[in-house]
Amino acid sequence: MPKGYEIGSALGRGSFGVVFRAVRKADGLACVCKQIQVNGMQEKARKEAEHEVKMLKRVSKGNKYIVQYIDNFIEGDSLHIIM
């Protein structure tokens, strides 16, 4: 389980991972956690996942029409993107 977050039910699946309901324990902020399995992932797919995080960080700042990036980290064999 990701540090600092309580993970709830799955909301959907994509080609790279699963999106779950989440709550940040520190302040109760409702958010989502996209979990992407990175172990065993081909190099091209891993680069695309890293690129997704970088782009989300860059474009979500101050834009109310784009999902807001909160955090990311690797735990176990998964990349977690908190939005």
trRosetta pair geometry for C-beta under 8 A, 3 or more apart (Angstrom, degrees):
i j d omega theta_ij theta_ji phi_ij phi_ji
1 5 7.5 -152 166 81 86 76
1 6 7.6 0 -176 -124 127 42
1 7 5.9 -148 -140 11 90 114
2 5 4.5 4 90 49 112 115
2 7 6.6 102 23 -49 98 113
2 22 7.6 -5 54 -136 133 137
2 33 6.2 -160 8 -140 151 149
2 73 7.0 128 -146 66 105 115
2 75 5.7 173 -106 18 65 153
2 80 4.9 124 -95 -140 135 173
2 82 7.7 167 148 -66 160 113
3 73 7.5 -42 41 87 102 158
3 75 7.0 170 -7 -91 87 143
4 24 6.3 -6 151 -151 91 75
4 25 5.5 -139 -166 32 47 106
4 26 6.3 -5 -158 -27 100 101
5 22 4.8 -3 -178 -173 119 119
5 23 6.8 149 -158 73 67 40
5 24 5.8 -40 -101 -102 77 50
5 25 6.5 -140 -87 -16 21 89
5 31 7.6 -76 -131 65 120 116
5 33 6.1 120 144 -68 154 137
5 80 7.9 -177 41 167 149 145
5 82 6.6 -151 -79 -104 150 129
6 22 6.6 153 76 -158 48 63
6 23 4.7 -11 54 56 101 96
6 25 6.0 105 -25 -70 93 90
7 20 5.0 21 -164 128 98 147
7 21 7.4 124 -169 81 50 57
7 22 5.4 -24 -106 -102 56 87
7 33 5.8 -69 -110 41 99 145
8 20 6.1 161 63 170 57 94
8 21 3.6 -31 64 80 121 107
8 22 6.5 -156 12 -75 86 34
8 23 7.2 67 -29 -11 112 93
9 20 6.8 179 97 -150 24 80
9 21 5.6 29 50 19 67 115
10 13 7.2 10 176 -54 128 84
10 18 5.5 -50 -133 180 114 117
10 19 7.1 103 -161 77 67 49
10 20 5.5 -52 -99 -97 49 75
11 19 4.8 -52 59 102 105 98
11 20 6.5 161 1 -116 87 19
11 21 6.1 113 -47 -45 109 74
11 32 6.6 -53 16 -130 147 123
12 18 7.4 178 95 -153 40 59
12 19 5.1 8 57 45 81 110
13 17 7.5 -138 -147 119 64 32
13 18 5.2 -26 -103 -104 76 75
13 19 7.6 -158 -78 15 30 75
14 17 6.1 9 55 54 94 55
14 18 7.7 -175 21 -82 70 30
14 19 7.4 55 -9 -21 104 102
16 36 4.9 -9 149 -126 104 110
16 45 6.9 170 -111 -172 103 105
16 48 7.6 -144 -84 102 142 114
16 49 6.1 164 -166 -88 146 103
17 34 5.5 98 96 173 134 82
17 35 5.1 -170 -172 88 123 48
17 36 3.8 -89 -56 -87 136 61
17 37 6.7 163 -100 0 87 66
17 78 7.8 107 -128 -150 125 103
17 79 7.9 -103 -74 67 151 88
18 34 7.4 171 86 -151 34 55
18 35 5.4 -11 60 55 83 97
19 32 5.3 7 -176 175 101 125
19 33 7.2 158 -154 80 54 41
19 34 4.9 -24 -98 -97 80 74
19 35 7.8 174 -88 15 30 69
20 32 6.6 154 76 -161 42 72
20 33 4.9 -18 60 61 96 93
20 34 7.9 173 18 -83 69 28
20 35 6.7 25 -1 -8 112 110
21 30 7.6 -34 -167 -161 92 90
21 32 6.4 -55 -111 -108 32 71
22 30 7.7 135 83 -163 51 47
22 31 5.0 -36 78 80 99 80
22 32 5.8 121 18 -137 99 18
22 33 4.1 84 -44 -20 145 103
22 82 6.7 -98 87 -129 153 93
23 28 6.1 -22 -174 -151 110 45
23 29 6.9 155 -158 75 58 44
23 30 5.9 -28 -102 -101 78 52
23 31 7.1 142 -101 28 26 76
24 27 5.8 7 99 48 111 78
24 28 6.9 -33 71 30 73 8
24 29 4.2 12 32 49 117 98
24 31 6.2 47 -30 10 96 125
24 70 7.6 -125 -66 167 134 151
24 82 7.6 80 -77 -172 103 142
25 28 7.8 24 -148 -65 19 45
26 29 7.9 -2 67 8 83 102
29 70 7.8 162 118 -125 144 151
31 70 5.9 -33 -138 -2 154 156
31 82 5.6 39 135 -177 142 90
31 83 6.2 166 -173 84 99 36
32 82 7.4 163 84 -151 45 50
32 83 5.3 -18 61 64 93 89
33 80 5.5 -21 -167 -162 104 101
33 81 7.2 145 -159 70 51 45
33 82 5.5 -19 -102 -98 74 70
33 83 8.0 167 -86 22 28 71
34 80 7.2 145 74 -158 51 46
34 81 4.3 -13 57 57 104 101
34 83 6.8 30 -9 3 106 115
35 78 4.8 -9 -167 -174 95 137
35 79 7.4 150 -156 76 45 49
35 80 5.7 -14 -100 -101 71 72
36 41 7.9 28 155 -74 98 153
36 49 5.2 171 134 -134 160 134
36 78 6.3 140 67 -159 40 75
36 79 4.5 -16 61 57 101 100
36 80 8.0 -169 23 -73 72 29
36 81 7.3 35 -4 -6 110 105
37 40 7.2 -13 142 53 109 100
37 41 6.7 157 110 -54 72 108
37 77 5.9 18 -150 126 77 100
37 78 5.7 -44 -94 -98 48 78
38 41 5.1 -69 -155 10 43 133
38 46 6.0 80 -152 -117 94 96
38 49 6.7 -141 -98 80 100 162
38 74 6.8 -50 28 -128 146 116
38 77 6.3 -157 54 173 71 65
38 78 6.6 140 5 -125 87 23
38 79 5.1 80 -41 -23 124 99
39 77 3.7 -48 -4 -152 124 117
40 77 7.9 25 8 -174 92 132
41 45 4.7 -119 178 91 103 118
41 46 4.8 130 105 -63 119 87
41 49 7.3 1 156 -5 163 139
42 45 4.8 86 60 11 82 106
42 46 7.0 -150 93 -9 39 89
43 46 5.6 -56 -146 35 31 113
43 47 6.4 32 156 -19 66 105
44 47 5.8 -55 -151 35 30 111
44 48 6.6 31 151 -20 63 105
45 48 5.5 -52 -149 34 34 114
45 49 6.6 36 152 -20 65 102
46 49 5.7 -53 -152 34 33 112
46 50 6.5 32 150 -16 65 105
47 50 5.7 -54 -149 39 34 112
47 51 6.2 37 151 -23 66 106
48 51 5.5 -52 -145 36 32 115
48 52 6.5 42 152 -27 63 100
49 52 5.6 -45 -152 25 33 116
49 53 7.1 32 151 -16 61 100
49 79 5.8 127 159 49 131 159
50 53 5.9 -53 -158 32 35 110
50 54 6.6 32 149 -16 67 107
51 54 5.7 -56 -148 39 35 111
51 55 6.1 32 156 -17 69 108
52 55 6.0 -59 -145 40 26 107
52 56 6.1 26 158 -19 64 110
52 81 7.3 -62 117 -80 111 161
53 56 5.9 -57 -145 37 27 110
53 57 6.4 31 156 -22 63 105
53 69 7.8 108 -158 -135 60 132
53 72 5.1 5 -137 -56 127 173
53 79 7.5 -103 -54 172 133 131
53 81 6.0 -143 -98 -105 91 117
54 57 5.9 -54 -153 32 29 113
54 58 6.5 21 154 -15 63 111
55 58 5.7 -62 -149 39 32 109
55 59 6.0 4 167 0 71 114
56 59 6.6 -65 -131 46 24 92
56 60 5.5 17 177 -20 64 123
56 67 7.4 -32 -147 85 108 96
56 69 4.5 128 138 -76 98 121
56 81 7.0 71 58 -168 163 131
56 83 7.2 -79 -176 -95 139 116
57 60 6.8 -63 -133 32 12 104
57 61 7.6 24 164 -37 50 100
57 69 5.0 -113 -91 100 48 170
58 61 7.2 -63 -179 4 24 108
59 63 6.5 -38 161 25 69 146
59 66 5.5 -89 130 156 100 170
60 63 6.2 -119 -149 47 30 99
60 66 5.0 -134 -107 111 66 112
60 67 6.3 -49 -115 93 123 50
60 68 4.9 139 173 -127 121 41
60 69 4.4 146 50 -1 150 89
60 83 7.9 -130 -119 -136 161 98
61 69 7.9 -35 -53 40 66 107
63 66 4.5 31 99 24 119 108
67 83 4.8 23 154 177 118 130
68 83 6.3 144 77 -165 50 73
69 72 7.7 -35 -166 -32 105 102
69 81 7.6 -62 -134 -175 86 96
69 82 7.8 89 -170 84 54 62
69 83 6.0 -43 -104 -108 39 79
70 82 4.3 -68 72 112 111 100
70 83 6.0 179 6 -103 94 21
71 80 7.9 3 108 111 92 97
71 81 7.9 173 91 -157 50 39
71 82 4.2 13 54 45 86 124
72 79 6.7 3 -173 180 105 91
72 80 6.4 172 -149 89 56 59
72 81 4.9 -8 -104 -108 101 63
72 82 6.7 -159 -73 16 48 76
73 79 7.8 178 95 -152 27 55
73 80 5.6 -9 61 55 71 103
74 78 6.9 172 -150 91 63 40
74 79 5.4 -35 -96 -98 80 61
74 80 7.3 165 -98 12 26 78
75 78 6.2 -18 67 65 69 88
75 80 6.1 6 19 -9 104 124
